[in-house]
């Protein structure tokens, strides 16, 4: 039983949207200054979009106070990896025409990216996803980049030439695609790219948003032995060195001295009754090599993922 291993937690729900601080860290020389304009321009041109999305110039877009985005603040930063799909939800209300699209723009200049949404309404939530290019760090300086991604609710009048948008909602993300010890990455994300626990090769780090929700990380090594809160070490040298007991939102399983070659499988178990969003980052050689994000329903498991080294 779970209660044999962990104490009861209080539920504290934290909802919200805040500034999307999107940090791209590509390990290497940290002497060069960050170039956020280059990073913004690259993402605006290369972000992977839902079918039917179009780019329109800024002179085709008019900001209106008739559309507002409802949000509450949160200081947390969700990290994503190159090649990952990012889910976006924008709650909105409109006192005028019905909202029928969403928009993105990386930085405060350049084209707007209009994203079609099924149906139209004067209130609701715009749900869509976009993808981070898998080669993003091959096209930017080898430093951390501070990128701002603006999100909008949109009224498209159907002519293809006039779009009314809300004030921007700037939501938070961070992408670490390089060395976590790069000084600017440490300054922006914290040691180890903000992940608690010891580094290792490999290392599996689980984070989630809501204290009181009871998530547990399970990792099975190539020999078939599983590490979790019920078996905190393995014969191959793996260890659960951060086990969330009370008011925390992080777990860490790591092979400090290096794990065996082969395939590792991992998943999240939710022992609470509420659904919860989670992110699992896989580190190897001091770099983030994979990231999995999703939502796990109450009293159930997430999908099972694999990593081979």
C-alpha positions as CSV (number, residue, x, y, z in Angstrom):
1,X,0.0,0.0,0.0
2,X,1.2,3.5,-0.8
3,X,0.4,4.7,2.7
4,X,3.2,2.4,4.0
5,X,5.7,4.5,2.1
6,X,4.4,8.1,2.1
7,X,2.4,10.5,4.3
8,X,-0.9,12.0,3.4
9,X,-0.7,15.2,1.4
10,X,-2.9,18.2,1.3
11,X,-4.2,19.3,-2.1
12,X,-3.3,22.8,-3.2
13,X,-4.5,23.6,-6.7
14,X,-2.4,26.0,-8.7
15,X,-3.9,27.1,-12.1
16,X,-2.7,29.6,-14.4
17,X,-1.0,31.2,-17.3
18,X,1.9,33.5,-17.0
19,X,4.8,34.8,-19.0
20,X,6.0,32.2,-21.5
21,X,9.7,32.4,-20.9
22,X,11.1,30.0,-23.5
23,X,14.7,29.3,-22.8
24,X,16.7,27.4,-25.4
25,X,20.0,26.1,-24.0
26,X,22.5,24.7,-26.5
27,X,25.6,23.8,-24.5
28,X,29.0,25.3,-25.5
29,X,30.7,28.6,-25.4
30,X,29.0,31.0,-23.0
31,X,31.1,34.0,-23.8
32,X,28.9,35.1,-26.7
33,X,25.9,37.2,-25.9
34,X,22.4,35.7,-26.2
35,X,20.6,36.6,-29.4
36,X,16.9,36.4,-28.6
37,X,15.9,38.1,-31.9
38,X,17.6,35.4,-33.9
39,X,15.9,32.7,-31.8
40,X,12.5,34.4,-32.1
41,X,12.9,34.7,-35.9
42,X,14.0,31.1,-36.2
43,X,11.0,29.8,-34.3
44,X,8.5,32.0,-36.1
45,X,9.7,30.6,-39.4
46,X,10.2,27.0,-38.3
47,X,7.8,26.1,-35.5
48,X,5.7,23.0,-36.4
49,X,2.1,24.0,-36.8
50,X,-1.4,22.3,-36.9
51,X,-2.8,21.8,-40.4
52,X,-4.4,24.8,-41.9
53,X,-2.3,27.4,-40.0
54,X,-1.3,30.5,-41.9
55,X,1.2,33.4,-41.4
56,X,-0.1,36.9,-41.8
57,X,1.7,40.2,-41.6
58,X,1.3,42.5,-38.6
59,X,-0.6,45.1,-40.7
60,X,-3.4,42.5,-41.1
61,X,-3.9,42.3,-37.4
62,X,-5.7,44.7,-35.1
63,X,-5.7,44.4,-31.3
64,X,-9.1,44.8,-29.7
65,X,-10.3,45.1,-26.1
66,X,-13.5,43.2,-27.0
67,X,-11.5,39.9,-26.6
68,X,-9.8,39.1,-23.3
69,X,-7.8,36.1,-22.1
70,X,-8.5,35.0,-18.6
71,X,-5.5,33.9,-16.7
72,X,-4.0,33.6,-13.2
73,X,-0.3,34.0,-12.5
74,X,2.2,31.2,-11.9
75,X,5.9,31.5,-11.5
76,X,6.6,27.8,-12.5
77,X,8.4,27.1,-15.8
78,X,7.6,24.0,-17.8
79,X,10.5,22.7,-19.9
80,X,10.3,21.1,-23.3
81,X,12.7,19.5,-25.6
82,X,13.7,19.7,-29.3
83,X,11.2,17.7,-31.3
84,X,8.5,17.8,-28.6
85,X,4.8,18.7,-29.1
86,X,3.7,21.5,-26.8
87,X,0.0,21.7,-25.8
88,X,-1.6,25.2,-25.4
89,X,-4.9,26.2,-23.8
90,X,-6.1,29.8,-24.0
91,X,-9.2,30.6,-22.0
92,X,-11.0,33.6,-23.5
93,X,-14.2,35.8,-23.5
94,X,-15.4,38.1,-26.2
95,X,-18.0,40.9,-25.8
96,X,-18.2,41.2,-29.6
97,X,-17.8,38.7,-32.4
98,X,-17.3,35.0,-31.7
99,X,-13.7,33.9,-31.5
100,X,-12.8,31.3,-34.2
101,X,-9.0,31.1,-34.2
102,X,-5.9,31.3,-32.1
103,X,-2.6,33.0,-32.9
104,X,1.1,32.7,-31.9
105,X,4.1,35.0,-32.4
106,X,7.6,34.4,-31.1
107,X,8.8,37.9,-30.1
108,X,7.0,41.1,-30.5
109,X,7.8,41.6,-34.2
110,X,7.3,39.6,-37.4
111,X,4.4,37.7,-38.7
112,X,1.4,36.4,-36.7
113,X,0.7,32.7,-37.0
114,X,-3.1,32.1,-37.3
115,X,-4.2,28.7,-36.1
116,X,-7.7,27.5,-37.0
117,X,-10.0,26.2,-34.3
118,X,-13.1,24.1,-34.8
119,X,-16.2,26.1,-34.2
120,X,-16.6,29.6,-32.7
121,X,-17.8,31.0,-29.4
122,X,-17.8,34.1,-27.3
123,X,-16.3,32.3,-24.4
124,X,-14.4,29.0,-23.9
125,X,-10.9,27.6,-24.3
126,X,-8.7,27.4,-27.4
127,X,-6.8,24.2,-27.4
128,X,-4.1,23.3,-29.9
129,X,-0.5,22.2,-30.0
130,X,2.7,23.2,-31.8
131,X,6.0,21.4,-32.2
132,X,9.6,22.5,-31.4
133,X,11.9,21.8,-34.4
134,X,14.2,18.9,-33.7
135,X,17.2,20.8,-35.1
136,X,16.6,24.1,-33.2
137,X,20.0,24.1,-31.4
138,X,21.8,23.4,-34.7
139,X,20.6,26.8,-35.9
140,X,21.3,29.0,-32.9
141,X,24.4,30.0,-30.9
142,X,25.5,27.5,-28.3
143,X,24.2,29.4,-25.3
144,X,20.9,29.9,-23.5
145,X,18.3,31.9,-25.5
146,X,15.6,33.9,-23.9
147,X,12.6,33.7,-26.2
148,X,9.1,35.1,-25.7
149,X,6.1,33.4,-27.2
150,X,2.9,35.4,-27.5
151,X,-0.5,33.7,-27.6
152,X,-3.8,35.3,-28.8
153,X,-7.5,34.6,-29.2
154,X,-8.6,35.7,-32.7
155,X,-11.7,36.7,-34.6
156,X,-11.2,36.0,-38.3
157,X,-13.7,37.8,-40.5
158,X,-13.3,35.2,-43.2
159,X,-11.8,37.6,-45.8
160,X,-8.3,36.4,-45.2
161,X,-7.1,40.0,-44.7
162,X,-8.4,41.2,-41.3
163,X,-7.9,39.6,-37.9
164,X,-8.9,41.0,-34.6
165,X,-6.8,39.7,-31.7
166,X,-6.8,39.9,-27.9
167,X,-4.0,41.3,-25.9
168,X,-1.2,38.7,-25.8
169,X,-1.0,36.0,-23.2
170,X,2.6,35.1,-22.7
171,X,2.8,31.6,-21.3
172,X,5.8,29.9,-19.8
173,X,8.0,27.2,-21.3
174,X,11.7,26.4,-21.2
175,X,13.6,24.2,-23.6
176,X,17.0,22.8,-22.6
177,X,18.7,21.2,-25.5
178,X,22.3,21.5,-24.4
179,X,24.6,21.3,-21.4
180,X,22.9,22.1,-18.2
181,X,26.2,23.4,-16.7
182,X,26.5,26.2,-19.3
183,X,26.6,29.4,-17.1
184,X,23.7,31.2,-18.7
185,X,21.5,28.0,-18.4
186,X,22.4,27.8,-14.7
187,X,21.5,31.4,-14.3
188,X,18.2,31.1,-16.1
189,X,17.1,27.5,-15.1
190,X,19.1,26.7,-12.0
191,X,21.7,23.9,-11.5
192,X,20.9,20.8,-13.5
193,X,18.4,22.7,-15.6
194,X,16.3,23.2,-12.5
195,X,15.9,19.5,-11.8
196,X,16.4,18.3,-8.2
197,X,18.4,15.3,-7.4
198,X,21.8,13.9,-8.6
199,X,22.9,13.9,-12.2
200,X,23.6,10.6,-13.8
201,X,23.7,8.7,-17.1
202,X,20.9,8.0,-17.6
203,X,18.8,10.1,-15.3
204,X,15.0,10.3,-15.2
205,X,13.5,13.4,-13.6
206,X,9.7,13.8,-13.0
207,X,8.1,17.1,-12.3
208,X,4.4,18.2,-12.0
209,X,2.5,21.3,-11.0
210,X,0.2,20.6,-8.1
211,X,1.4,19.9,-4.6
212,X,-0.8,17.3,-2.9
213,X,-1.2,15.3,-6.1
214,X,0.6,12.0,-5.6
215,X,2.7,11.0,-8.6
216,X,5.4,8.3,-8.6
217,X,8.1,7.6,-11.2
218,X,8.9,4.0,-12.3
219,X,12.0,3.1,-14.3
220,X,12.9,-0.4,-15.5
221,X,16.5,-0.9,-16.4
222,X,17.8,-3.2,-19.3
223,X,18.0,-6.2,-16.9
224,X,14.3,-5.9,-16.1
225,X,14.6,-4.5,-12.6
226,X,12.2,-1.7,-11.7
227,X,13.1,1.3,-9.5
228,X,10.3,3.1,-7.7
229,X,9.4,4.1,-4.1
230,X,8.9,0.4,-3.4
231,X,12.4,-0.6,-4.6
232,X,14.7,2.4,-4.4
233,X,17.9,0.9,-5.7
234,X,18.8,-1.6,-8.4
235,X,21.7,-4.1,-8.9
236,X,22.7,-2.0,-12.0
237,X,23.5,1.0,-9.8
238,X,20.3,3.0,-10.2
239,X,18.7,4.9,-7.3
240,X,15.6,6.8,-6.5
241,X,17.4,9.7,-4.8
242,X,14.4,12.1,-4.7
243,X,11.2,10.7,-3.5
244,X,8.3,13.2,-3.1
245,X,7.0,12.6,0.4
246,X,5.0,15.8,1.2
247,X,4.8,19.3,-0.3
248,X,6.9,18.7,-3.4
249,X,6.5,18.1,-7.1
250,X,9.6,16.3,-8.2
251,X,11.1,12.8,-8.3
252,X,14.5,11.6,-9.6
253,X,15.9,8.2,-10.6
254,X,19.5,8.2,-11.6
255,X,22.6,6.1,-12.4
256,X,25.3,8.3,-10.8
257,X,28.1,6.0,-12.0
258,X,26.6,5.2,-15.3
259,X,23.9,2.7,-16.1
260,X,24.1,-0.3,-18.5
261,X,23.6,0.0,-22.2
262,X,20.2,-1.1,-23.5
263,X,16.6,-0.1,-23.3
264,X,15.0,1.6,-20.3
265,X,11.2,1.9,-19.9
266,X,9.6,4.5,-17.6
267,X,6.1,5.8,-16.7
268,X,4.2,7.8,-14.1
269,X,1.7,6.4,-11.6
270,X,-1.0,8.7,-10.2
271,X,-2.3,7.6,-6.8
272,X,-4.4,10.7,-6.3
273,X,-8.0,11.0,-7.6
274,X,-7.4,14.1,-9.7
275,X,-5.8,14.3,-13.1
276,X,-2.4,16.0,-13.3
277,X,0.0,17.2,-15.9
278,X,3.6,15.9,-15.8
279,X,6.9,16.2,-17.5
280,X,9.7,13.5,-17.5
281,X,13.1,14.7,-18.7
282,X,15.8,12.1,-19.6
283,X,19.4,13.2,-19.1
284,X,22.5,11.4,-20.4
285,X,26.0,12.8,-20.3
286,X,24.8,16.0,-18.6
287,X,22.3,16.8,-21.4
288,X,18.6,16.5,-21.8
289,X,18.2,13.8,-24.5
290,X,14.4,13.3,-24.3
291,X,11.3,14.9,-22.7
292,X,7.8,13.4,-22.3
293,X,4.9,15.5,-21.2
294,X,1.2,14.6,-20.7
295,X,-1.7,14.3,-18.3
296,X,-2.2,11.2,-16.2
297,X,-5.7,10.5,-14.9
298,X,-6.4,9.9,-11.3
299,X,-5.6,6.4,-9.9
300,X,-4.0,5.3,-13.2
301,X,-0.7,5.1,-15.1
302,X,0.6,7.2,-17.9
303,X,1.8,5.8,-21.1
304,X,5.0,3.8,-20.9
305,X,8.0,5.4,-22.7
306,X,11.4,4.0,-23.7
307,X,14.9,5.3,-23.9
308,X,17.9,3.4,-25.3
309,X,21.5,4.1,-24.8
